[in-house]
Amino acid sequence: MVNTQVTLSGWTLDNPVIPASGTFGFGYEFSEVYDLNLLGSISLKGTTLAPRFGNPTPRIAETPAGLLNSVGLQNPGAEAVANEEMSRLSRVFHKKVILNVSGFSKEDYVGAVQALCRKDMVGLFEINISCPNVHGGGMAFGTDPDSAYEITRAVKAVADKPVYVKLSPNVTDITQIALACEEAGADGLSLINTLMGMRISLKDRKPILKNRTGGLSGPAIFPVALRMVYDVYEKVRIPLIGIGGVSSADDVLEMMLAGATAVQVGSANLVRPDACKAIIEELPHRMEAYHIESLSDIIGGAHHGT
């Protein structure tokens, strides 16, 4: 019998499959589709200190092998997530979650994390310094090593759980951002967030998205995400969560061979609500097909041919 367990900063997950933030809401609605306790964990929808309505519509556009989104971090705010959304989710999900936090200043990040601390349901914080769909924050912190260092250090000073930093692919060298976060005390890294892109309406002759640009996700970005996970694994010594276009059990295995300890599934949830369930059920069969007894044994295997 194969072993699908993995460990993130001392936290053991039954399997490495995690719905990605922004593609699974706060989880509760998906409990009508399948038993959420099959999942390794859930990365909750991106949360900010204050409530946000998000960007104006239209904010979704289809593309070949993916989609563009410019939702803009719509969420009810940290207090509501802590006191309402997590309480509701706990009725159907009995494992710990990943809390994805974003902001527009260092004080925003610190305040949101403080509001969400001391929750037993939280396994770790995922600090989003990579959202391409907001102005004056988000990705602005994730494209500069000094800013990434400053946000990471400030959050680490107040967090009562491990801190993972979610990195942007919209940079010249993602490894420099990764190293800055590690130096600032990050316990792990999540990568990648979406790539910036756009579509133009031939009928209206203007950008489809009201925000003009949006984040490209889906199978189209999987090779980019895989390469970046591979490159970052070569540079840092902290765990990685691989994200970007994952839609099958084989994709999970590839990500882990590149260096990921766990893997998040994003856009696939929007195409097929039971995508994560299907991947988890298929994973042991694919492990057997490739003679993999334990997933923990293959993390980073592509770097040394095992």
N, C-alpha and C positions, 0 to 999 in steps of 0.2 A: 504493500500500500504506500502510495507516495505521500510526502509531507509538504503541504502548501503553506505552512506557517512562515511568517517573516517577523522581524523585530525592528521597530523604529524607536531608537533612543530609550530602550528598556521596556517598550510597550509591544507586546506580542499580538499580532493580528492572525486570525485564522487563515487568511489568504491575502495576497497583495492588492486585490482589486478594490478601488475606491472611486465612487462617482466624483467627478471634478466639480469644484465650486462654480456656481453659475449655471450648471446644466441639470441640477437635481433639486433646485429650490432649497427648502429646509427639510426635505426628505419625506415628510409625513404623507404627501399626496401619493407617492410611489408605493406606499404600503398597501394600496388597493390593487396593485399589479402583482406583487410578490412579497414574500417574507423578507424584510430588509435585513434580518439578522444573518442572512447568507453572506452579506458584504463584509469585507475586511474592516471598513469604516466608511464614513461619509464626510466629505469636505463640504461644509455648509455654505450657502450662498454668501457672497462677499458682504461683510458687515462694516458699517462706518459708525462713528460716534453718534452722529445725529441722523435722523431719518432722511432718506433721499428718494425723490420721485424718479430720478433717472433722466435720460436724454429724451428729447421729443421724438415722436414717431414720424416716418418709419425708421425702425432701428434694427431690422433684420433683412438680409438680402442673401439669396441663394447664389452659389457658385459651383462650378464643376468640382466634385469630390470634396465639398465642404460648404461652409456658410460664413457670412460676415455678420457680426453682431456689434451693435453700439448701444447696448442697454444702459450703460452708465451707472452701474452699481445701485440700482433701485433696491432699497431695503428699508425695514422699519426702524433701524437704529439699534445700537448695542443693548440698551436697556430692554427693549421689546424682544430682542433675540434671546437674551439671557432669561427673561421671566416668562415669556409666552411661547416662542417657537421651540426652544429646547425642551420645555415642559411638555408640550404636545408631542414632540418627537419621541420623548422618553417612554411614552405609552406603547409605542410599537417597535422601538429600537432599543436594545438592551446592551449595547456596546458603547465605547467611547467614540467621540466625534473629533474631527479636525475643524477648528474655528478659523475661517479665513477672514482676515481683518485688513481694511484699507483706510486711507486717509488723505488729507490734503496738507498736512503739516506734521511735524514731529509730535506736537501736542495732541493732535487727532489720534494718531496711532497709540500713543501712551494712554490716553483717556479711554479709548475703546477697549484696549486690553485690560485695563483696570476694572472696567465695568463687567467684563466677562470672566475675570479671575474667580477662583474659589468655587468653580463649578466642577463637581466630580465627574460629570459626563464628558469633560474636555480631555482629550488625550494629548493634544498639542495645538499650538497656535501656528497658523500659516499666514505670514505677513506678506501681503500683496503689494509689492513695490513695482508692479509691472502692468497694470491695467492701461491699455492704450485708448480707452474711450472716455476719459475724464480730463478736464483741463485744470492745470495748477496743482497737480498731485499725481498719485498713481505712478505711471511709468516714468515721470520726471525724476523720481527718486531712484528708479532702477536702472537708469542709463549712465549714472555717474558713480564711480566707486566710493568717493568721499560721502555722498549723500546716502548710499546704501549702507555704508559703515555706520553713519550717525543714527539712522533709523533703527538698525539692528541693535546697536548698543543701548539705545534708549528703551526699546521694548524689552530687551533682556533684563534691564534693571528692575522692571516691575512685574514681569511675567512669572507665574507660579507653575508653568508647564514648559516643556521643551518648545523652542522657537525655531520654526522652519521658515525660510524666506523664499518667496515665489519670484523667480527671475524672468526678465523680459528677453525675448530673442531679438528685439529691435535695437541691437547694439553691435559695435564693431567686434568686440571680443568678450563673450559672456564669461570666460574664465576669470577675467579681471574683477568683474562684479562678484562672482562666486568667492574668490579669494578674500575680497574685502569683507563680505558677510561672515566668512569663517573667522577671520581675524577679529571681528567685532563680537564674536561669541555665539554665532548661530549654531544651533544643534543639528541642523540639516538644511537641505535646499529642495525646493520644488521647481521643476522646469520641464517644459517652457509654458509661458502664457502665449496668447495669440500673436500672430504676425499682422502688422498693419496692412490694410488693403482697401480697395474701393470698387464699386460698380457704377456705371453710368447708364441711365435709361435712354435708349435710342429714341423712344417716343417723346419724352420730355426734354431730352438733351441736357440733362443735369444729373448730378450724383443721386443715386437711389436713396442712400441713407441721409437723413436730415443732418446728421453730424458730419457728413461728407465721407469720412473714413470710419472703418470699423476693424474689429479683430477677426482675422481669418483663422478658422479652426476646421477640424475634420481630417480625413485620411490624407488630403493633399499635403499636410504639414508633418506627417509622421517621419519621413526621412530627415527633415531638418531637426526635429526634436530629438531623434535618435542620435544624430551626430553631436548635438550639443550636450546631451547626457554623457556620451562617450568622452568628449573633450573635458568636461568638468570633472568627471570621475578621475581623470588622469592628474588633476591638479589639487583636489581637496581630499580630506580624510574624514569627512562627515557624511552621513547617509543622504541619498538622493531619492526623491519621488519623481518618476518620469511621467510626463504629461505631453499629449499632442498627437491627435489622430489615432489613438489606440481603439481598435474595434474588434479584436479577436484574441483568442488565447495565444496564438503564435506571436502577435504583437507584444503581448505581455512578456513572453519569454525573450524576445529580442531586446526589449527595454532593459530587462534584468541582466542579460548578457552584456549590454552596454555599460551597466553600472548602477541601475536603479534597484533599490531595495523593495519599493512598492510602486504601484502604477495607478494613475488616475485616468478614468474614462470620461470623456467630455461629450462631444457632439453626438456620439453614438446613442446616448440616452434620449436625444431629441428625435432621432430617426426611429428608434426602437426602444420603448420604455423599459423592456426587460433585458436590455443589452448586457448589463453587468451580470445578471443572473445567468445568462447564456454563456458568457465568458468563464464564469466561475465553474459552471458545470462541465464545460469542455476542457478546462485546464488540466485536470488529472489525466485525461486521455492523451492530451498532447505531450504531457510530461513522460508518460509511458512510451509513447511513440519515439521520443528522443532519448530514452533511457536516463531520465532525470529522476532521481529518488527524492531529492529535497531541493526546494527552490533556493534555500539559503546557500546551497553549494554553487549555484551558477552566477551569483551576483558578481558582475565585472568579469565574467569568464572569457569574454571576447578579447580581453586585454592580454590574456596569457594562454589562449587556445584551449580552455577546458570548459 
